Structures are given as structure tokens and as C-alpha cells.
Amino acid sequence: MRDYKFTNYWFEEGARGVWDKLIPKVMPRTILEVGSFEGASACYLIDKLTGSHDLELFCVDTWDGGIEHQLADFDMASVEARFRHNVGEAAKHAEHKVRIDIRKGQSDIQLARLLSEGKAGYFDFVYIDGSHQAPDVLCDAVLGFKLLKKGGVMVFDDYTWSEHAPADTDILRCPKIAVDAFVNIHFKKLQLLKAPLFQLYVKKLAD
């Protein structure tokens, strides 16, 4: 039994059902996650994949929280501590070797740094689940796509998320407008994968 310390079930409720079908088809060995929070998705991937092969998992997060976390007065220091505990627990029980590379900082800087380290086209699977602000999401998408290898899969979390009730929504404080802009601009280089619209999935066809 894993001694995980999760205080929310966003991943379980919003993604796991699709990932249970998708991940066995993709079987990624190199993964980039932008936005890790308590590590639910990271632990899922470690548990799911290391039974069959070694895994490299890069996790990027500020652990400062987004605007929605700051307004709700989240204790982000405790969130980060739970993340580190949880991924350590997952790695401890992994059947194959797992390398976890934690990049703490703003995603634009960390993703650009990965590109400068020669990681363009390196990742089989890129999960964008960081800031919900449209300019940030667009930046993460563009840089993440450069880091994704041809044939790899990119997932956008919270595609239909909104900060307030629909009548009050500021579209620049939601991911959807950024994801739509990215997909429209790159439509010749990607394929949309069928999945519930809470998340959006694309396969990279070309650089």
C-alpha cells in the first residue's frame, strides 16, 4: 500500500477514466508535467508505467499557487511538501527505475531551460496543467509542443474551466481561448484525439 497524502481528488474525477485507456496505448517513457500540485497525476504515471519500463518524469511548478489558490488561501508550502512525499512514495514502490526531475520555478523559464539543454523533441507525453491564465497557457503550449517528440501526446487540463460563473467569466483568465488559439495555429502539425472536453488531447504529427 502506498502512503499517499492527497487532500483533493481533481485528477481522479477529471482525468483518470480517460488516462486508464490512453496511457496503455501511449506507454510513455519520457514525461513532462507542467503543474504538479500534490503529485496525483505524477504518482498515477509512476504507478501505471514503471511496472513495465524505466521512466523519466520532469515536474515543473512554482508551488506558489495560481490566483484561484491565493484567493482560497491555500497553504502552498504544505502542498509542495505533500507533492515531494507522494512522488517519493511512488518512486520507492516502482518496479523499474524512475528518474524524477523537479524544476521549481516559472514554467516559461523552466521550459525554455529544457530547450536550451537539448530537450527539443524529447518527451513522449506532455501534460499542461499549470496556470489557468490564457497568456500563461499559450506560452506553456508553444514551448511544450517544441519539447514533445513527433508521435507524442500533449494533454491540456481544465480546457473548459472557468474562474467564476459563466456570466462573469473573463476569457483571458481561462485556459480555453489559449488552447483554441494554439490548436488553430498548429492544426497542420497535430491531430485532435477523441476525449471528454474537460481535457483536450492532441497527438503531434510534425515539428
N, C-alpha and C positions, 0 to 999 in steps of 0.2 A: 504494500500500500504506500502511495506517495503522501507525504505530509505537506500538501499544498495549502497555502494560506490566501484564499481568494475572498474578496468581500463583495464581488459583483459577478453576474453571470451574463454579461453582454455578449461575449463570444459564444457561449453555449446557446443562447437564444437566437442570435442573429446570423451565425455563420456555420456552426458545427455540422448541421444537417447537410449543407451543400459540400463542405470540405470532406466529409466522410466518403462522398462519391468522387470528388475531384482529385484529392491528394493521391489516392492509389493509382490514378491514371497518369498523373504528372511525375510522381516519385522524385521530387527534387532532392538534390544533394547540396546545393548552394542556395541559401535563402537570405533575403534582405527584408527586414521588417522596419518600417518607419512608424513609430508609435507603439510602445510596448506595454505601458501602464503596469499592471501587476504580473504580466507574463502569461496570460491564459493561452493566447494563440501560440506563443513560443513553446510552452510546455506541451501543447497538443502536438505540434510538429515534431518535437523531440520524441515524444512517446510513440507517435504514429510511424515515424520513419527509421529510427535507429534500431529497430528490430531486424532490418534487412540490410542497412548500409551505413557507412560513416556519414557525418553531416557537418556542414559549416553553417552557422547561423549568426548573422550580423544584426544587432538590435540597436536602433537609433532612437533616442528620446532625450528630451531636456529634463524630464521629471520635474518641470515647473508647473505643468498643467496648462490646459487651454483656458480661454475666457470662461467657458462654462464651468470648469473645475474651480477657478478662482472665485466665481460668483457663489458657488456652492460651498466654498470654504473647505475644500479637500486638503487633507494633510498629505502633501505630496512627498515629503520625506519618508513617511511610513509606506506610501505606495511604492516608492523606489526600493525600500528595504524588503518589501514583500516580493517584488519582482526578482531581486537578487537571490532571495531564499528559494523562490519557486523554481527558477531555471537551474539553480544549483541542485535542487532536489531531483529535477527531471534528468539532469546530466548524470547524477550519481547512479540512477537506475537504468541508464541507457545500455543496451546490449552491444552496440558498436560505438566507436569513437565519435564524440561530438565536440566541436570547437565552437565556443560561444564568444563572439567578439562584440563587446558592449561599447558603443560610441555615444557618449553622453554629450549633448550639445544641440545647437540648432540644426535642423535637418538639411538646410541648403548648404551649410558649411560642411557637414559630415558627408553628404552625398558627393559634393564636389571634391572632397578629400579622397574619397574612394576612387573617383575617376582619375585623380592625379596619381593614385597608387597603382594604376593599370588595371582597374577592375571593370572597365567598359566591356559589356557583353559577357559578364562573368556569372551572373546569377540565373538559376533556373526558375526562381519564384520570387516575386517582389510583392510585398503587402504594404499598401499605403493606408495607414490608419493613425496619422498624426494630427496636426492642426485641422480644424474644420473650416478655417478661413479660406475663401476661394483663392486668393493670391498664393497662399502657402501650399494649398493642394495642387495648384497648377505647377508650381516650381518642383514639388516632390514628384509629380507625374513625369515631367520632362526629364529630370535628372534620373529618376528611377528607370525610365524606359531605356536610357542610354546604358545603364548598368545591367539591364536584362538581356540575356542572350536570345538569339533567334530561336523560335520554338518554345521559349519560356512563357510563363503566365504571370500577369500582373493583376492584382485584386485591389479594388478600391472599396474600403469600408464606408458605411454611412452615406451611401450615394444619395439617398432620399432624406437624410437627416435635416432637420431644421431647428434653429435655436429657440424659436418661440412658436406660438400658434400661427398657422399659415397666413392669416391676415396681417400679422405684424412682422413677417419674416423679411430680413434684409438678405437679398440673394447673394451678396458678397460675403456674408457670414455663414454660408452653407457650401458644402463640397460640390453639389450637383453642377453648377454653372462652370466650374473649373474642369470637372471630369468631362462634361459635354464638349467644352472647347478643345481639350486635349484629344478626345476621340475623333472629333470632326477634322482637326488638323492632321492627325496621323492615320486617317481612315484607310489609306493605301498600304499602311505598314502593319496593320493589326486586324484581328478577327474577333468580333464580339462572341463570347461564349454564353450559352443559354443558362440563366440562373435567376433566382428571385431578385427583384430590383433593390432590395435593401443594400445589397452589394453589387458591384459591377465587375465583370471578369473579362479580360482580353488576353488573346494569345498574340505574341509578337511574330510577325511574318518577315520583317525586313528592318534593317537599321535606318 
